[in-house]
Amino acid sequence: MPFILLTPTFEAARYSSLAAITRNQETFSEDQLPLLLSVSSKADWATKTAFPVGQWLGFYRSKTELTTLGNYKKYQTHSLRPKDAGSCGSASNKLSENFVADGLFLIRDQKTNENDKIVQLKNPFLIARANASVINGHNDIWNPKFEHWLFE
């Protein structure tokens, strides 16, 4: 059973030691299950706007100190969005890569350039961003659609 963090409000710098285990020359087993699932909303005003202001007032200045885990794009590994015919492709329901349940689709993001994201297939640490239609803000984590997907 993985640790699950929902709209976590802590700085990305605290995740840096876990992210440091990413080594592109190493691989994970085909059957690797997630150890950590963090889900944040793109519509979360508290973590996107209020948190950085508070950190700045507390004299934190680095990008990883001013940004919450869910808003630090380099650490984002997955997207969570409504299932539609075009976005799911061949969903395998291998939890670390993609998972479809109750009309929602979790999929590993693709690396767009060398500086954008760290992508390591089957890595058991999943940092996901949800569309506003899935989680509409910081306190919307128990909406029925997301709750059903999570318990599935």
MODELLER restraints for C-alpha pairs under 7 A, 6 or more apart:
rsr = mdl.restraints
at = mdl.atoms
rsr.add(forms.Gaussian(group=physical.xy_distance, feature=features.Distance(at['CA:2:A'], at['CA:34:A']), mean=5.85, stdev=0.5))
rsr.add(forms.Gaussian(group=physical.xy_distance, feature=features.Distance(at['CA:2:A'], at['CA:35:A']), mean=4.26, stdev=0.5))
rsr.add(forms.Gaussian(group=physical.xy_distance, feature=features.Distance(at['CA:2:A'], at['CA:36:A']), mean=5.01, stdev=0.5))
rsr.add(forms.Gaussian(group=physical.xy_distance, feature=features.Distance(at['CA:2:A'], at['CA:37:A']), mean=6.64, stdev=0.5))
rsr.add(forms.Gaussian(group=physical.xy_distance, feature=features.Distance(at['CA:3:A'], at['CA:35:A']), mean=6.19, stdev=0.5))
rsr.add(forms.Gaussian(group=physical.xy_distance, feature=features.Distance(at['CA:3:A'], at['CA:36:A']), mean=4.74, stdev=0.5))
rsr.add(forms.Gaussian(group=physical.xy_distance, feature=features.Distance(at['CA:3:A'], at['CA:37:A']), mean=6.21, stdev=0.5))
rsr.add(forms.Gaussian(group=physical.xy_distance, feature=features.Distance(at['CA:4:A'], at['CA:36:A']), mean=5.94, stdev=0.5))
rsr.add(forms.Gaussian(group=physical.xy_distance, feature=features.Distance(at['CA:4:A'], at['CA:37:A']), mean=4.83, stdev=0.5))
rsr.add(forms.Gaussian(group=physical.xy_distance, feature=features.Distance(at['CA:4:A'], at['CA:38:A']), mean=5.77, stdev=0.5))
rsr.add(forms.Gaussian(group=physical.xy_distance, feature=features.Distance(at['CA:5:A'], at['CA:37:A']), mean=6.22, stdev=0.5))
rsr.add(forms.Gaussian(group=physical.xy_distance, feature=features.Distance(at['CA:5:A'], at['CA:38:A']), mean=4.48, stdev=0.5))
rsr.add(forms.Gaussian(group=physical.xy_distance, feature=features.Distance(at['CA:5:A'], at['CA:39:A']), mean=6.32, stdev=0.5))
rsr.add(forms.Gaussian(group=physical.xy_distance, feature=features.Distance(at['CA:6:A'], at['CA:38:A']), mean=5.87, stdev=0.5))
rsr.add(forms.Gaussian(group=physical.xy_distance, feature=features.Distance(at['CA:6:A'], at['CA:39:A']), mean=5.09, stdev=0.5))
rsr.add(forms.Gaussian(group=physical.xy_distance, feature=features.Distance(at['CA:6:A'], at['CA:40:A']), mean=6.20, stdev=0.5))
rsr.add(forms.Gaussian(group=physical.xy_distance, feature=features.Distance(at['CA:6:A'], at['CA:141:A']), mean=6.95, stdev=0.5))
rsr.add(forms.Gaussian(group=physical.xy_distance, feature=features.Distance(at['CA:7:A'], at['CA:39:A']), mean=5.77, stdev=0.5))
rsr.add(forms.Gaussian(group=physical.xy_distance, feature=features.Distance(at['CA:7:A'], at['CA:40:A']), mean=4.27, stdev=0.5))
rsr.add(forms.Gaussian(group=physical.xy_distance, feature=features.Distance(at['CA:7:A'], at['CA:41:A']), mean=6.64, stdev=0.5))
rsr.add(forms.Gaussian(group=physical.xy_distance, feature=features.Distance(at['CA:7:A'], at['CA:138:A']), mean=6.20, stdev=0.5))
rsr.add(forms.Gaussian(group=physical.xy_distance, feature=features.Distance(at['CA:8:A'], at['CA:40:A']), mean=6.95, stdev=0.5))
rsr.add(forms.Gaussian(group=physical.xy_distance, feature=features.Distance(at['CA:9:A'], at['CA:47:A']), mean=5.99, stdev=0.5))
rsr.add(forms.Gaussian(group=physical.xy_distance, feature=features.Distance(at['CA:9:A'], at['CA:68:A']), mean=5.97, stdev=0.5))
rsr.add(forms.Gaussian(group=physical.xy_distance, feature=features.Distance(at['CA:10:A'], at['CA:68:A']), mean=5.30, stdev=0.5))
rsr.add(forms.Gaussian(group=physical.xy_distance, feature=features.Distance(at['CA:10:A'], at['CA:69:A']), mean=6.46, stdev=0.5))
rsr.add(forms.Gaussian(group=physical.xy_distance, feature=features.Distance(at['CA:11:A'], at['CA:64:A']), mean=6.25, stdev=0.5))
rsr.add(forms.Gaussian(group=physical.xy_distance, feature=features.Distance(at['CA:11:A'], at['CA:65:A']), mean=5.15, stdev=0.5))
rsr.add(forms.Gaussian(group=physical.xy_distance, feature=features.Distance(at['CA:11:A'], at['CA:66:A']), mean=6.54, stdev=0.5))
rsr.add(forms.Gaussian(group=physical.xy_distance, feature=features.Distance(at['CA:11:A'], at['CA:67:A']), mean=5.57, stdev=0.5))
rsr.add(forms.Gaussian(group=physical.xy_distance, feature=features.Distance(at['CA:11:A'], at['CA:68:A']), mean=4.32, stdev=0.5))
rsr.add(forms.Gaussian(group=physical.xy_distance, feature=features.Distance(at['CA:11:A'], at['CA:69:A']), mean=5.74, stdev=0.5))
rsr.add(forms.Gaussian(group=physical.xy_distance, feature=features.Distance(at['CA:12:A'], at['CA:64:A']), mean=4.83, stdev=0.5))
rsr.add(forms.Gaussian(group=physical.xy_distance, feature=features.Distance(at['CA:12:A'], at['CA:65:A']), mean=6.25, stdev=0.5))
rsr.add(forms.Gaussian(group=physical.xy_distance, feature=features.Distance(at['CA:12:A'], at['CA:67:A']), mean=5.89, stdev=0.5))
rsr.add(forms.Gaussian(group=physical.xy_distance, feature=features.Distance(at['CA:12:A'], at['CA:68:A']), mean=5.01, stdev=0.5))
rsr.add(forms.Gaussian(group=physical.xy_distance, feature=features.Distance(at['CA:12:A'], at['CA:69:A']), mean=4.11, stdev=0.5))
rsr.add(forms.Gaussian(group=physical.xy_distance, feature=features.Distance(at['CA:12:A'], at['CA:72:A']), mean=6.46, stdev=0.5))
rsr.add(forms.Gaussian(group=physical.xy_distance, feature=features.Distance(at['CA:13:A'], at['CA:64:A']), mean=4.68, stdev=0.5))
rsr.add(forms.Gaussian(group=physical.xy_distance, feature=features.Distance(at['CA:13:A'], at['CA:65:A']), mean=5.51, stdev=0.5))
rsr.add(forms.Gaussian(group=physical.xy_distance, feature=features.Distance(at['CA:22:A'], at['CA:120:A']), mean=7.00, stdev=0.5))
rsr.add(forms.Gaussian(group=physical.xy_distance, feature=features.Distance(at['CA:24:A'], at['CA:120:A']), mean=6.40, stdev=0.5))
rsr.add(forms.Gaussian(group=physical.xy_distance, feature=features.Distance(at['CA:28:A'], at['CA:122:A']), mean=5.68, stdev=0.5))
rsr.add(forms.Gaussian(group=physical.xy_distance, feature=features.Distance(at['CA:28:A'], at['CA:123:A']), mean=6.44, stdev=0.5))
rsr.add(forms.Gaussian(group=physical.xy_distance, feature=features.Distance(at['CA:32:A'], at['CA:96:A']), mean=7.00, stdev=0.5))
rsr.add(forms.Gaussian(group=physical.xy_distance, feature=features.Distance(at['CA:32:A'], at['CA:122:A']), mean=6.31, stdev=0.5))
rsr.add(forms.Gaussian(group=physical.xy_distance, feature=features.Distance(at['CA:32:A'], at['CA:124:A']), mean=6.69, stdev=0.5))
rsr.add(forms.Gaussian(group=physical.xy_distance, feature=features.Distance(at['CA:33:A'], at['CA:95:A']), mean=6.32, stdev=0.5))
rsr.add(forms.Gaussian(group=physical.xy_distance, feature=features.Distance(at['CA:33:A'], at['CA:96:A']), mean=6.03, stdev=0.5))
rsr.add(forms.Gaussian(group=physical.xy_distance, feature=features.Distance(at['CA:33:A'], at['CA:124:A']), mean=6.10, stdev=0.5))
rsr.add(forms.Gaussian(group=physical.xy_distance, feature=features.Distance(at['CA:34:A'], at['CA:95:A']), mean=6.72, stdev=0.5))
rsr.add(forms.Gaussian(group=physical.xy_distance, feature=features.Distance(at['CA:34:A'], at['CA:96:A']), mean=5.60, stdev=0.5))
rsr.add(forms.Gaussian(group=physical.xy_distance, feature=features.Distance(at['CA:34:A'], at['CA:124:A']), mean=4.12, stdev=0.5))
rsr.add(forms.Gaussian(group=physical.xy_distance, feature=features.Distance(at['CA:34:A'], at['CA:125:A']), mean=6.10, stdev=0.5))
rsr.add(forms.Gaussian(group=physical.xy_distance, feature=features.Distance(at['CA:34:A'], at['CA:126:A']), mean=6.93, stdev=0.5))
rsr.add(forms.Gaussian(group=physical.xy_distance, feature=features.Distance(at['CA:35:A'], at['CA:124:A']), mean=5.17, stdev=0.5))
rsr.add(forms.Gaussian(group=physical.xy_distance, feature=features.Distance(at['CA:35:A'], at['CA:125:A']), mean=5.90, stdev=0.5))
rsr.add(forms.Gaussian(group=physical.xy_distance, feature=features.Distance(at['CA:36:A'], at['CA:124:A']), mean=6.54, stdev=0.5))
rsr.add(forms.Gaussian(group=physical.xy_distance, feature=features.Distance(at['CA:36:A'], at['CA:125:A']), mean=4.85, stdev=0.5))
rsr.add(forms.Gaussian(group=physical.xy_distance, feature=features.Distance(at['CA:36:A'], at['CA:126:A']), mean=5.91, stdev=0.5))
rsr.add(forms.Gaussian(group=physical.xy_distance, feature=features.Distance(at['CA:37:A'], at['CA:125:A']), mean=6.39, stdev=0.5))
rsr.add(forms.Gaussian(group=physical.xy_distance, feature=features.Distance(at['CA:37:A'], at['CA:126:A']), mean=4.81, stdev=0.5))
rsr.add(forms.Gaussian(group=physical.xy_distance, feature=features.Distance(at['CA:37:A'], at['CA:127:A']), mean=6.08, stdev=0.5))
rsr.add(forms.Gaussian(group=physical.xy_distance, feature=features.Distance(at['CA:38:A'], at['CA:126:A']), mean=6.20, stdev=0.5))
rsr.add(forms.Gaussian(group=physical.xy_distance, feature=features.Distance(at['CA:38:A'], at['CA:127:A']), mean=4.84, stdev=0.5))
rsr.add(forms.Gaussian(group=physical.xy_distance, feature=features.Distance(at['CA:38:A'], at['CA:128:A']), mean=5.92, stdev=0.5))
rsr.add(forms.Gaussian(group=physical.xy_distance, feature=features.Distance(at['CA:39:A'], at['CA:70:A']), mean=6.91, stdev=0.5))
rsr.add(forms.Gaussian(group=physical.xy_distance, feature=features.Distance(at['CA:39:A'], at['CA:127:A']), mean=6.25, stdev=0.5))
rsr.add(forms.Gaussian(group=physical.xy_distance, feature=features.Distance(at['CA:39:A'], at['CA:128:A']), mean=4.77, stdev=0.5))
rsr.add(forms.Gaussian(group=physical.xy_distance, feature=features.Distance(at['CA:39:A'], at['CA:129:A']), mean=5.77, stdev=0.5))
rsr.add(forms.Gaussian(group=physical.xy_distance, feature=features.Distance(at['CA:39:A'], at['CA:130:A']), mean=6.74, stdev=0.5))
rsr.add(forms.Gaussian(group=physical.xy_distance, feature=features.Distance(at['CA:40:A'], at['CA:70:A']), mean=5.11, stdev=0.5))
rsr.add(forms.Gaussian(group=physical.xy_distance, feature=features.Distance(at['CA:40:A'], at['CA:128:A']), mean=6.34, stdev=0.5))
rsr.add(forms.Gaussian(group=physical.xy_distance, feature=features.Distance(at['CA:40:A'], at['CA:129:A']), mean=4.99, stdev=0.5))
rsr.add(forms.Gaussian(group=physical.xy_distance, feature=features.Distance(at['CA:40:A'], at['CA:130:A']), mean=5.94, stdev=0.5))
rsr.add(forms.Gaussian(group=physical.xy_distance, feature=features.Distance(at['CA:41:A'], at['CA:129:A']), mean=5.57, stdev=0.5))
rsr.add(forms.Gaussian(group=physical.xy_distance, feature=features.Distance(at['CA:41:A'], at['CA:130:A']), mean=4.68, stdev=0.5))
rsr.add(forms.Gaussian(group=physical.xy_distance, feature=features.Distance(at['CA:41:A'], at['CA:131:A']), mean=6.16, stdev=0.5))
rsr.add(forms.Gaussian(group=physical.xy_distance, feature=features.Distance(at['CA:41:A'], at['CA:132:A']), mean=6.27, stdev=0.5))
rsr.add(forms.Gaussian(group=physical.xy_distance, feature=features.Distance(at['CA:41:A'], at['CA:135:A']), mean=5.65, stdev=0.5))
rsr.add(forms.Gaussian(group=physical.xy_distance, feature=features.Distance(at['CA:41:A'], at['CA:136:A']), mean=6.81, stdev=0.5))
rsr.add(forms.Gaussian(group=physical.xy_distance, feature=features.Distance(at['CA:41:A'], at['CA:137:A']), mean=6.15, stdev=0.5))
rsr.add(forms.Gaussian(group=physical.xy_distance, feature=features.Distance(at['CA:42:A'], at['CA:129:A']), mean=6.38, stdev=0.5))
rsr.add(forms.Gaussian(group=physical.xy_distance, feature=features.Distance(at['CA:42:A'], at['CA:130:A']), mean=6.06, stdev=0.5))
rsr.add(forms.Gaussian(group=physical.xy_distance, feature=features.Distance(at['CA:42:A'], at['CA:131:A']), mean=5.78, stdev=0.5))
rsr.add(forms.Gaussian(group=physical.xy_distance, feature=features.Distance(at['CA:42:A'], at['CA:132:A']), mean=5.95, stdev=0.5))
rsr.add(forms.Gaussian(group=physical.xy_distance, feature=features.Distance(at['CA:43:A'], at['CA:132:A']), mean=5.22, stdev=0.5))
rsr.add(forms.Gaussian(group=physical.xy_distance, feature=features.Distance(at['CA:43:A'], at['CA:136:A']), mean=5.59, stdev=0.5))
rsr.add(forms.Gaussian(group=physical.xy_distance, feature=features.Distance(at['CA:43:A'], at['CA:137:A']), mean=4.75, stdev=0.5))
rsr.add(forms.Gaussian(group=physical.xy_distance, feature=features.Distance(at['CA:44:A'], at['CA:137:A']), mean=4.07, stdev=0.5))
rsr.add(forms.Gaussian(group=physical.xy_distance, feature=features.Distance(at['CA:44:A'], at['CA:138:A']), mean=4.74, stdev=0.5))
rsr.add(forms.Gaussian(group=physical.xy_distance, feature=features.Distance(at['CA:45:A'], at['CA:137:A']), mean=6.53, stdev=0.5))
rsr.add(forms.Gaussian(group=physical.xy_distance, feature=features.Distance(at['CA:45:A'], at['CA:138:A']), mean=6.90, stdev=0.5))
rsr.add(forms.Gaussian(group=physical.xy_distance, feature=features.Distance(at['CA:46:A'], at['CA:138:A']), mean=6.40, stdev=0.5))
rsr.add(forms.Gaussian(group=physical.xy_distance, feature=features.Distance(at['CA:47:A'], at['CA:68:A']), mean=6.14, stdev=0.5))
rsr.add(forms.Gaussian(group=physical.xy_distance, feature=features.Distance(at['CA:48:A'], at['CA:71:A']), mean=6.60, stdev=0.5))
rsr.add(forms.Gaussian(group=physical.xy_distance, feature=features.Distance(at['CA:52:A'], at['CA:66:A']), mean=4.72, stdev=0.5))
rsr.add(forms.Gaussian(group=physical.xy_distance, feature=features.Distance(at['CA:52:A'], at['CA:67:A']), mean=5.95, stdev=0.5))
rsr.add(forms.Gaussian(group=physical.xy_distance, feature=features.Distance(at['CA:55:A'], at['CA:66:A']), mean=5.68, stdev=0.5))
rsr.add(forms.Gaussian(group=physical.xy_distance, feature=features.Distance(at['CA:56:A'], at['CA:66:A']), mean=6.67, stdev=0.5))
rsr.add(forms.Gaussian(group=physical.xy_distance, feature=features.Distance(at['CA:60:A'], at['CA:66:A']), mean=6.52, stdev=0.5))
rsr.add(forms.Gaussian(group=physical.xy_distance, feature=features.Distance(at['CA:70:A'], at['CA:76:A']), mean=6.95, stdev=0.5))
rsr.add(forms.Gaussian(group=physical.xy_distance, feature=features.Distance(at['CA:70:A'], at['CA:127:A']), mean=6.74, stdev=0.5))
rsr.add(forms.Gaussian(group=physical.xy_distance, feature=features.Distance(at['CA:70:A'], at['CA:129:A']), mean=6.51, stdev=0.5))
rsr.add(forms.Gaussian(group=physical.xy_distance, feature=features.Distance(at['CA:73:A'], at['CA:117:A']), mean=6.79, stdev=0.5))
rsr.add(forms.Gaussian(group=physical.xy_distance, feature=features.Distance(at['CA:74:A'], at['CA:116:A']), mean=5.76, stdev=0.5))
rsr.add(forms.Gaussian(group=physical.xy_distance, feature=features.Distance(at['CA:74:A'], at['CA:117:A']), mean=4.30, stdev=0.5))
rsr.add(forms.Gaussian(group=physical.xy_distance, feature=features.Distance(at['CA:74:A'], at['CA:118:A']), mean=6.21, stdev=0.5))
rsr.add(forms.Gaussian(group=physical.xy_distance, feature=features.Distance(at['CA:75:A'], at['CA:117:A']), mean=6.44, stdev=0.5))
rsr.add(forms.Gaussian(group=physical.xy_distance, feature=features.Distance(at['CA:75:A'], at['CA:118:A']), mean=6.55, stdev=0.5))
rsr.add(forms.Gaussian(group=physical.xy_distance, feature=features.Distance(at['CA:75:A'], at['CA:127:A']), mean=6.66, stdev=0.5))
rsr.add(forms.Gaussian(group=physical.xy_distance, feature=features.Distance(at['CA:76:A'], at['CA:127:A']), mean=4.94, stdev=0.5))
rsr.add(forms.Gaussian(group=physical.xy_distance, feature=features.Distance(at['CA:76:A'], at['CA:128:A']), mean=5.88, stdev=0.5))
rsr.add(forms.Gaussian(group=physical.xy_distance, feature=features.Distance(at['CA:77:A'], at['CA:108:A']), mean=5.70, stdev=0.5))
rsr.add(forms.Gaussian(group=physical.xy_distance, feature=features.Distance(at['CA:77:A'], at['CA:109:A']), mean=5.55, stdev=0.5))
rsr.add(forms.Gaussian(group=physical.xy_distance, feature=features.Distance(at['CA:77:A'], at['CA:119:A']), mean=6.60, stdev=0.5))
rsr.add(forms.Gaussian(group=physical.xy_distance, feature=features.Distance(at['CA:77:A'], at['CA:126:A']), mean=5.87, stdev=0.5))
rsr.add(forms.Gaussian(group=physical.xy_distance, feature=features.Distance(at['CA:77:A'], at['CA:127:A']), mean=5.21, stdev=0.5))
rsr.add(forms.Gaussian(group=physical.xy_distance, feature=features.Distance(at['CA:77:A'], at['CA:128:A']), mean=6.03, stdev=0.5))
rsr.add(forms.Gaussian(group=physical.xy_distance, feature=features.Distance(at['CA:78:A'], at['CA:106:A']), mean=6.52, stdev=0.5))
rsr.add(forms.Gaussian(group=physical.xy_distance, feature=features.Distance(at['CA:78:A'], at['CA:107:A']), mean=5.32, stdev=0.5))
rsr.add(forms.Gaussian(group=physical.xy_distance, feature=features.Distance(at['CA:78:A'], at['CA:108:A']), mean=4.20, stdev=0.5))
rsr.add(forms.Gaussian(group=physical.xy_distance, feature=features.Distance(at['CA:78:A'], at['CA:109:A']), mean=4.96, stdev=0.5))
rsr.add(forms.Gaussian(group=physical.xy_distance, feature=features.Distance(at['CA:78:A'], at['CA:126:A']), mean=6.58, stdev=0.5))
rsr.add(forms.Gaussian(group=physical.xy_distance, feature=features.Distance(at['CA:78:A'], at['CA:127:A']), mean=6.02, stdev=0.5))
rsr.add(forms.Gaussian(group=physical.xy_distance, feature=features.Distance(at['CA:78:A'], at['CA:128:A']), mean=4.40, stdev=0.5))
rsr.add(forms.Gaussian(group=physical.xy_distance, feature=features.Distance(at['CA:78:A'], at['CA:129:A']), mean=6.53, stdev=0.5))
rsr.add(forms.Gaussian(group=physical.xy_distance, feature=features.Distance(at['CA:79:A'], at['CA:106:A']), mean=5.65, stdev=0.5))
rsr.add(forms.Gaussian(group=physical.xy_distance, feature=features.Distance(at['CA:79:A'], at['CA:107:A']), mean=5.51, stdev=0.5))
rsr.add(forms.Gaussian(group=physical.xy_distance, feature=features.Distance(at['CA:79:A'], at['CA:108:A']), mean=6.53, stdev=0.5))
rsr.add(forms.Gaussian(group=physical.xy_distance, feature=features.Distance(at['CA:79:A'], at['CA:109:A']), mean=6.43, stdev=0.5))
rsr.add(forms.Gaussian(group=physical.xy_distance, feature=features.Distance(at['CA:79:A'], at['CA:128:A']), mean=5.13, stdev=0.5))
rsr.add(forms.Gaussian(group=physical.xy_distance, feature=features.Distance(at['CA:79:A'], at['CA:129:A']), mean=4.98, stdev=0.5))
rsr.add(forms.Gaussian(group=physical.xy_distance, feature=features.Distance(at['CA:79:A'], at['CA:130:A']), mean=5.93, stdev=0.5))
rsr.add(forms.Gaussian(group=physical.xy_distance, feature=features.Distance(at['CA:80:A'], at['CA:104:A']), mean=6.84, stdev=0.5))
rsr.add(forms.Gaussian(group=physical.xy_distance, feature=features.Distance(at['CA:80:A'], at['CA:105:A']), mean=5.59, stdev=0.5))
rsr.add(forms.Gaussian(group=physical.xy_distance, feature=features.Distance(at['CA:80:A'], at['CA:106:A']), mean=4.40, stdev=0.5))
rsr.add(forms.Gaussian(group=physical.xy_distance, feature=features.Distance(at['CA:80:A'], at['CA:107:A']), mean=6.63, stdev=0.5))
rsr.add(forms.Gaussian(group=physical.xy_distance, feature=features.Distance(at['CA:80:A'], at['CA:128:A']), mean=6.41, stdev=0.5))
rsr.add(forms.Gaussian(group=physical.xy_distance, feature=features.Distance(at['CA:80:A'], at['CA:129:A']), mean=5.95, stdev=0.5))
rsr.add(forms.Gaussian(group=physical.xy_distance, feature=features.Distance(at['CA:80:A'], at['CA:130:A']), mean=4.51, stdev=0.5))
rsr.add(forms.Gaussian(group=physical.xy_distance, feature=features.Distance(at['CA:80:A'], at['CA:131:A']), mean=6.56, stdev=0.5))
rsr.add(forms.Gaussian(group=physical.xy_distance, feature=features.Distance(at['CA:81:A'], at['CA:104:A']), mean=5.66, stdev=0.5))
rsr.add(forms.Gaussian(group=physical.xy_distance, feature=features.Distance(at['CA:81:A'], at['CA:105:A']), mean=5.41, stdev=0.5))
rsr.add(forms.Gaussian(group=physical.xy_distance, feature=features.Distance(at['CA:81:A'], at['CA:106:A']), mean=6.65, stdev=0.5))
rsr.add(forms.Gaussian(group=physical.xy_distance, feature=features.Distance(at['CA:81:A'], at['CA:130:A']), mean=5.93, stdev=0.5))
rsr.add(forms.Gaussian(group=physical.xy_distance, feature=features.Distance(at['CA:81:A'], at['CA:131:A']), mean=5.56, stdev=0.5))
rsr.add(forms.Gaussian(group=physical.xy_distance, feature=features.Distance(at['CA:81:A'], at['CA:134:A']), mean=6.34, stdev=0.5))
rsr.add(forms.Gaussian(group=physical.xy_distance, feature=features.Distance(at['CA:82:A'], at['CA:103:A']), mean=5.90, stdev=0.5))
rsr.add(forms.Gaussian(group=physical.xy_distance, feature=features.Distance(at['CA:82:A'], at['CA:104:A']), mean=4.43, stdev=0.5))
rsr.add(forms.Gaussian(group=physical.xy_distance, feature=features.Distance(at['CA:82:A'], at['CA:105:A']), mean=5.88, stdev=0.5))
rsr.add(forms.Gaussian(group=physical.xy_distance, feature=features.Distance(at['CA:82:A'], at['CA:134:A']), mean=6.85, stdev=0.5))
rsr.add(forms.Gaussian(group=physical.xy_distance, feature=features.Distance(at['CA:83:A'], at['CA:103:A']), mean=5.11, stdev=0.5))
rsr.add(forms.Gaussian(group=physical.xy_distance, feature=features.Distance(at['CA:83:A'], at['CA:104:A']), mean=4.85, stdev=0.5))
rsr.add(forms.Gaussian(group=physical.xy_distance, feature=features.Distance(at['CA:83:A'], at['CA:105:A']), mean=5.17, stdev=0.5))
rsr.add(forms.Gaussian(group=physical.xy_distance, feature=features.Distance(at['CA:88:A'], at['CA:105:A']), mean=6.87, stdev=0.5))
rsr.add(forms.Gaussian(group=physical.xy_distance, feature=features.Distance(at['CA:91:A'], at['CA:98:A']), mean=6.21, stdev=0.5))
rsr.add(forms.Gaussian(group=physical.xy_distance, feature=features.Distance(at['CA:91:A'], at['CA:99:A']), mean=6.71, stdev=0.5))
rsr.add(forms.Gaussian(group=physical.xy_distance, feature=features.Distance(at['CA:91:A'], at['CA:100:A']), mean=6.92, stdev=0.5))
rsr.add(forms.Gaussian(group=physical.xy_distance, feature=features.Distance(at['CA:92:A'], at['CA:98:A']), mean=6.50, stdev=0.5))
rsr.add(forms.Gaussian(group=physical.xy_distance, feature=features.Distance(at['CA:93:A'], at['CA:99:A']), mean=4.29, stdev=0.5))
rsr.add(forms.Gaussian(group=physical.xy_distance, feature=features.Distance(at['CA:93:A'], at['CA:100:A']), mean=6.28, stdev=0.5))
rsr.add(forms.Gaussian(group=physical.xy_distance, feature=features.Distance(at['CA:96:A'], at['CA:122:A']), mean=5.24, stdev=0.5))
rsr.add(forms.Gaussian(group=physical.xy_distance, feature=features.Distance(at['CA:96:A'], at['CA:123:A']), mean=6.77, stdev=0.5))
rsr.add(forms.Gaussian(group=physical.xy_distance, feature=features.Distance(at['CA:96:A'], at['CA:124:A']), mean=6.16, stdev=0.5))
rsr.add(forms.Gaussian(group=physical.xy_distance, feature=features.Distance(at['CA:97:A'], at['CA:107:A']), mean=6.04, stdev=0.5))
rsr.add(forms.Gaussian(group=physical.xy_distance, feature=features.Distance(at['CA:97:A'], at['CA:108:A']), mean=5.30, stdev=0.5))
rsr.add(forms.Gaussian(group=physical.xy_distance, feature=features.Distance(at['CA:97:A'], at['CA:122:A']), mean=6.14, stdev=0.5))
rsr.add(forms.Gaussian(group=physical.xy_distance, feature=features.Distance(at['CA:98:A'], at['CA:106:A']), mean=5.14, stdev=0.5))
rsr.add(forms.Gaussian(group=physical.xy_distance, feature=features.Distance(at['CA:98:A'], at['CA:107:A']), mean=4.26, stdev=0.5))
rsr.add(forms.Gaussian(group=physical.xy_distance, feature=features.Distance(at['CA:98:A'], at['CA:108:A']), mean=6.12, stdev=0.5))
rsr.add(forms.Gaussian(group=physical.xy_distance, feature=features.Distance(at['CA:99:A'], at['CA:105:A']), mean=5.81, stdev=0.5))
rsr.add(forms.Gaussian(group=physical.xy_distance, feature=features.Distance(at['CA:99:A'], at['CA:106:A']), mean=5.04, stdev=0.5))
rsr.add(forms.Gaussian(group=physical.xy_distance, feature=features.Distance(at['CA:99:A'], at['CA:107:A']), mean=6.64, stdev=0.5))
rsr.add(forms.Gaussian(group=physical.xy_distance, feature=features.Distance(at['CA:100:A'], at['CA:106:A']), mean=6.37, stdev=0.5))
rsr.add(forms.Gaussian(group=physical.xy_distance, feature=features.Distance(at['CA:101:A'], at['CA:149:A']), mean=5.53, stdev=0.5))
rsr.add(forms.Gaussian(group=physical.xy_distance, feature=features.Distance(at['CA:101:A'], at['CA:152:A']), mean=6.57, stdev=0.5))
rsr.add(forms.Gaussian(group=physical.xy_distance, feature=features.Distance(at['CA:102:A'], at['CA:148:A']), mean=6.54, stdev=0.5))
rsr.add(forms.Gaussian(group=physical.xy_distance, feature=features.Distance(at['CA:102:A'], at['CA:149:A']), mean=5.49, stdev=0.5))
rsr.add(forms.Gaussian(group=physical.xy_distance, feature=features.Distance(at['CA:104:A'], at['CA:149:A']), mean=6.68, stdev=0.5))
rsr.add(forms.Gaussian(group=physical.xy_distance, feature=features.Distance(at['CA:111:A'], at['CA:117:A']), mean=5.76, stdev=0.5))
rsr.add(forms.Gaussian(group=physical.xy_distance, feature=features.Distance(at['CA:111:A'], at['CA:119:A']), mean=6.21, stdev=0.5))
rsr.add(forms.Gaussian(group=physical.xy_distance, feature=features.Distance(at['CA:134:A'], at['CA:146:A']), mean=6.23, stdev=0.5))
rsr.add(forms.Gaussian(group=physical.xy_distance, feature=features.Distance(at['CA:135:A'], at['CA:141:A']), mean=6.03, stdev=0.5))
rsr.add(forms.Gaussian(group=physical.xy_distance, feature=features.Distance(at['CA:135:A'], at['CA:146:A']), mean=6.95, stdev=0.5))
